[in-house]
Amino acid sequence: MTFKDVFKSSFLEQATSFSLTDTLIALALAFALGMFINEVYRKTYRGVMFSQSFGVSLMALTMITTLVIQAVTSNVVLSLGMVGALSIVRFRTPIKEPLDIAFLFWAIAAGIVLGAGLIPLAIIGSVVIGVMLLVFVNRKSNETSYVLVLQCDSDASESAALARVEENVKRYVIKSKTVGAEGVELTVEIRIKDAAAKFVNGLLQVEGVKHATLVSYNGEYMS
């Protein structure tokens, strides 16, 4: 070994060991699948304010995962180092919607499959997942969940109001009950048809019911 061999580096030699054409094709397909995932996310979003940054993150995540998998599959030693490097990464951003987790895993899985060179699997799998989400997430039910808040001045008016609720709703569950000097406040989860929400107007006709509030909510209440 000579003094020159000590400073010899194979970094530049490794730079030419990958195919530029394959990389560009993989990144282009990852961008296309990321656009498809973003579009499905936009079509199935059911919140109030759509997060454009989250949709762009899905596209970037697909491309980044593809790039990482291509690097890992080309070098076994690099794959071991990549596992150690990624193990220290911690994500602190809270996920508010459970469906967002599915989109994150979808983007990662699409990037992994593309990076591994399984292009038909990535395309067919993404199409099937996208169609499934569009069908089931956008499927509308004739029943809607609501939160009903009742203020009653006595136990008798409470029983009469709950009897009126039971007559007009399909199911109901008492979630909380607050008793104070001014009376009783009930929070009830109910499931009714949209057209039947007008029954709340009749609750004020029950003697002792001082206030009735009906709030729509898109959460899952009852199994």
HELIX and SHEET records of a PDB file:
HELIX    1   1 PHE A    3  VAL A    6  1                                   4    
HELIX    2   2 PHE A   11  ALA A   15  1                                   5    
HELIX    3   3 LEU A   20  THR A   44  1                                  25    
HELIX    4   4 GLN A   52  SER A   74  1                                  23    
HELIX    5   5 VAL A   76  LEU A   86  1                                  11    
HELIX    6   6 PRO A   98  GLY A  115  1                                  18    
HELIX    7   7 ILE A  119  VAL A  137  1                                  19    
HELIX    8   8 ASP A  155  ASN A  168  1                                  14    
HELIX    9   9 ASP A  194  PHE A  199  5                                   6    
HELIX   10  10 VAL A  200  LEU A  203  1                                   4    
SHEET    1   A 4 ARG A 171  GLY A 180  0                                        
SHEET    2   A 4 GLY A 183  LYS A 193 -1                                        
SHEET    3   A 4 GLU A 143  CYS A 152 -1                                        
SHEET    4   A 4 VAL A 209  SER A 216 -1                                        
END                                                                             
